[in-house]
Amino acid sequence: MGKRQQHSKPEGAGQEPEGCKAEKLVLISWKDHTANGGWADVDEFHGPSLCHSVGWLWKEDDEGLTLAGGWSPGIKKYDHESTGNLQYILKSCIVQRRKLTVQ
């Protein structure tokens, strides 16, 4: 068997995102609104769906919070770090909020 190849850490590995609020990786469980764009039987139409989102807590205001599903500390765009898969969730829809630990 050959030697296992050593890989160097990518640029920014181990860093926390500069815009991230309290450097939190979180799991948010929330209720999503339901809609129907066509004809439906009102008796078969159901209420909100329970959803789960994981991401870095990037911003938080009185009404909700912004999660970033990804970020790139080595790429600056618009004078801040690049983020991806941004999601805004209304606090009134959140049923559970858990901080996750990265090992």
Backbone bond lengths (Angstrom), bond angles and torsions (degrees), N, CA, C in turn:
res aa  C-N    CA-C-N  psi(-1)  N-CA   C-N-CA  omega(-1)  CA-C   N-CA-C  phi
1 M - - - 1.449 - - 1.520 109.36 -
2 G 1.320 114.96 143.32 1.457 120.64 179.15 1.511 111.75 -81.78
3 K 1.317 114.70 168.29 1.466 120.05 177.53 1.512 110.03 -70.96
4 R 1.297 115.27 146.23 1.463 120.68 175.21 1.520 108.34 -74.47
5 Q 1.317 116.25 129.38 1.455 121.59 -177.43 1.527 110.95 -74.05
6 Q 1.334 116.02 133.66 1.455 121.82 177.13 1.519 109.00 -85.76
7 H 1.306 117.12 131.26 1.457 122.21 178.13 1.518 109.04 -109.43
8 S 1.315 115.56 137.04 1.459 118.39 175.63 1.521 108.63 -81.43
9 K 1.345 115.32 155.10 1.454 119.41 178.91 1.515 109.53 -72.10
10 P 1.327 117.29 141.64 1.462 120.11 177.20 1.520 110.79 -66.44
11 E 1.330 115.42 158.48 1.458 120.97 178.52 1.519 109.81 -54.38
12 G 1.321 115.88 131.46 1.462 120.73 177.98 1.516 114.31 87.62
13 A 1.334 118.65 -3.39 1.459 120.38 -178.85 1.524 109.95 -61.65
14 G 1.310 116.39 134.17 1.453 121.59 179.74 1.517 113.51 87.50
15 Q 1.318 117.65 -10.05 1.465 121.10 178.35 1.518 109.48 -82.13
16 E 1.304 115.33 153.32 1.458 120.26 172.39 1.525 107.62 -97.26
17 P 1.312 117.92 145.94 1.459 120.47 179.26 1.520 111.57 -62.40
18 E 1.328 116.48 134.93 1.467 119.85 -175.30 1.515 113.35 -65.58
19 G 1.325 119.52 -29.44 1.454 121.29 -179.54 1.514 113.29 -89.02
20 C 1.304 116.63 -5.31 1.461 121.74 -172.99 1.518 112.00 -71.64
21 K 1.330 116.45 131.54 1.465 121.65 179.23 1.529 109.44 -74.89
22 A 1.311 115.65 115.07 1.469 123.01 176.66 1.532 112.62 56.29
23 E 1.321 117.40 20.87 1.468 122.49 177.08 1.522 112.30 47.75
24 K 1.320 116.88 48.84 1.459 121.19 -175.91 1.525 112.49 -101.88
25 L 1.319 114.79 128.15 1.452 121.10 166.40 1.517 104.65 -97.61
26 V 1.330 117.41 124.00 1.463 120.96 -171.82 1.521 112.43 -131.10
27 L 1.322 114.22 157.53 1.460 123.22 170.04 1.521 105.90 -113.56
28 I 1.326 116.69 121.21 1.454 122.47 179.60 1.530 108.64 -113.19
29 S 1.327 116.48 125.17 1.466 121.67 172.69 1.522 106.04 -103.56
30 W 1.322 116.48 128.38 1.463 120.29 -172.91 1.516 111.20 -147.42
31 K 1.319 114.86 157.06 1.468 121.20 178.43 1.521 109.13 -95.86
32 D 1.328 115.26 128.00 1.460 121.82 -179.48 1.525 109.21 -101.16
33 H 1.299 115.47 141.85 1.466 121.16 176.82 1.526 109.61 -66.32
34 T 1.301 116.48 152.62 1.461 121.97 -179.74 1.523 108.71 -119.41
35 A 1.320 115.66 140.20 1.469 120.92 178.78 1.522 109.20 -141.19
36 N 1.324 114.97 162.55 1.454 120.71 176.98 1.514 107.51 -135.73
37 G 1.317 116.45 129.70 1.460 120.87 -177.44 1.517 113.83 -93.94
38 G 1.302 117.41 4.49 1.467 119.70 -177.78 1.513 110.94 -140.30
39 W 1.314 115.35 -164.00 1.460 121.23 178.84 1.515 109.61 -72.79
40 A 1.323 117.10 139.82 1.461 120.95 -179.74 1.521 109.46 -151.73
41 D 1.314 114.86 154.16 1.456 121.44 173.07 1.521 106.89 -82.18
42 V 1.324 117.24 117.63 1.459 121.75 -175.60 1.525 112.15 -58.73
43 D 1.328 118.34 -28.34 1.459 121.49 179.25 1.537 111.95 -72.83
44 E 1.330 117.66 -21.51 1.459 121.82 179.34 1.529 112.00 -96.34
45 F 1.303 116.73 -8.08 1.465 121.33 -179.38 1.528 108.75 -79.82
46 H 1.310 117.15 129.89 1.467 120.40 -176.23 1.526 111.18 -106.50
47 G 1.313 114.93 170.09 1.466 122.01 -178.78 1.514 112.54 -80.44
48 P 1.331 116.48 -151.90 1.461 120.70 -174.75 1.523 112.99 -64.81
49 S 1.332 115.32 153.39 1.460 122.26 177.36 1.524 108.82 -100.78
50 L 1.325 117.25 140.67 1.455 121.28 175.58 1.523 108.49 -82.33
51 C 1.331 117.02 126.41 1.458 123.26 -179.12 1.519 109.82 -123.07
52 H 1.325 115.99 158.55 1.464 121.67 178.39 1.521 107.87 -132.21
53 S 1.328 116.48 131.58 1.463 122.12 179.04 1.519 109.41 -129.76
54 V 1.341 115.53 139.31 1.455 122.12 176.60 1.517 107.96 -119.19
55 G 1.334 117.13 135.81 1.458 119.97 177.40 1.511 111.07 -179.99
56 W 1.336 114.81 178.03 1.455 120.89 175.54 1.516 108.47 -83.26
57 L 1.331 116.45 129.15 1.450 121.58 176.67 1.523 107.34 -70.82
58 W 1.318 116.19 104.37 1.459 121.70 -172.79 1.518 112.36 -89.77
59 K 1.328 115.82 -45.94 1.461 121.57 179.44 1.518 108.69 -143.95
60 E 1.327 114.93 156.63 1.454 120.06 176.05 1.519 107.74 -147.07
61 D 1.341 116.39 136.86 1.464 120.99 175.99 1.526 108.01 -132.32
62 D 1.311 116.64 -171.50 1.469 120.39 -176.68 1.527 113.12 -62.64
63 E 1.337 117.18 -30.45 1.465 120.38 -174.88 1.515 115.15 -95.32
64 G 1.327 117.27 -28.06 1.453 118.20 -175.52 1.509 112.85 -169.44
65 L 1.332 114.39 -169.63 1.454 119.89 179.65 1.519 110.42 -135.76
66 T 1.325 114.95 154.74 1.461 121.97 179.14 1.518 108.51 -111.00
67 L 1.334 116.02 124.52 1.452 122.06 175.04 1.516 108.97 -104.87
68 A 1.324 115.87 142.64 1.461 121.62 172.50 1.522 106.91 -110.96
69 G 1.314 116.35 121.80 1.458 121.12 179.32 1.512 112.14 -75.86
70 G 1.318 116.74 -20.87 1.453 121.64 178.78 1.511 110.25 -156.53
71 W 1.316 116.06 157.85 1.457 120.69 177.13 1.507 108.94 -153.52
72 S 1.302 116.16 154.28 1.453 121.79 -178.86 1.521 109.00 -127.94
73 P 1.333 117.88 101.97 1.458 120.75 -176.51 1.525 113.21 -67.27
74 G 1.325 117.75 -20.15 1.458 120.41 -177.82 1.515 113.72 -88.62
75 I 1.325 117.57 -5.86 1.463 120.45 -177.10 1.516 109.40 -116.87
76 K 1.313 116.13 118.45 1.467 120.77 177.54 1.523 107.92 -101.24
77 K 1.319 115.37 130.44 1.453 121.26 177.62 1.515 106.78 -141.70
78 Y 1.296 117.67 133.95 1.467 121.72 -178.19 1.527 110.84 58.44
79 D 1.335 117.76 36.09 1.467 124.91 177.32 1.530 114.40 64.25
80 H 1.313 117.66 22.63 1.466 120.50 173.11 1.512 108.78 -151.13
81 E 1.317 117.09 170.77 1.455 120.59 -179.21 1.525 110.42 -64.94
82 S 1.321 115.49 146.16 1.462 119.97 179.01 1.524 110.21 -76.40
83 T 1.313 114.88 135.74 1.455 121.60 177.23 1.519 108.62 -122.98
84 G 1.314 115.74 158.21 1.456 119.76 178.75 1.514 110.80 -136.23
85 N 1.297 114.88 158.52 1.465 122.10 177.13 1.524 112.03 54.47
86 L 1.328 115.85 52.07 1.465 120.84 178.87 1.522 110.27 -73.22
87 Q 1.311 115.77 143.64 1.456 121.71 -178.55 1.526 108.45 -143.40
88 Y 1.328 117.07 131.17 1.463 121.92 176.01 1.516 107.76 -107.44
89 I 1.337 116.70 126.26 1.457 121.76 -178.13 1.529 108.47 -121.07
90 L 1.318 116.35 127.43 1.462 120.89 177.84 1.524 110.47 -68.54
91 K 1.335 116.77 134.81 1.463 121.11 179.64 1.526 111.88 -61.35
92 S 1.316 116.90 -31.81 1.464 120.23 -179.80 1.532 112.20 -65.90
93 C 1.332 117.73 -15.56 1.465 122.13 179.93 1.529 112.95 -99.19
94 I 1.335 117.60 -8.93 1.465 121.42 -176.67 1.523 110.42 -78.46
95 V 1.339 115.46 129.21 1.467 120.69 177.79 1.531 111.62 -106.94
96 Q 1.336 117.42 -22.34 1.461 120.83 177.68 1.525 109.37 -156.74
97 R 1.332 114.77 144.98 1.462 121.59 -178.78 1.530 106.51 -138.01
98 R 1.340 116.58 122.85 1.468 120.92 -178.14 1.523 110.44 -130.44
99 K 1.321 116.41 132.80 1.462 121.15 173.75 1.525 107.98 -79.08
100 L 1.322 117.30 135.27 1.456 122.39 178.41 1.519 109.73 -104.37
101 T 1.311 116.38 152.10 1.453 121.89 179.44 1.513 109.26 -110.32
102 V 1.318 116.23 130.77 1.465 121.35 176.55 1.518 107.70 -94.40
103 Q 1.324 117.09 128.61 1.473 120.31 -179.61 1.494 110.71 -109.30
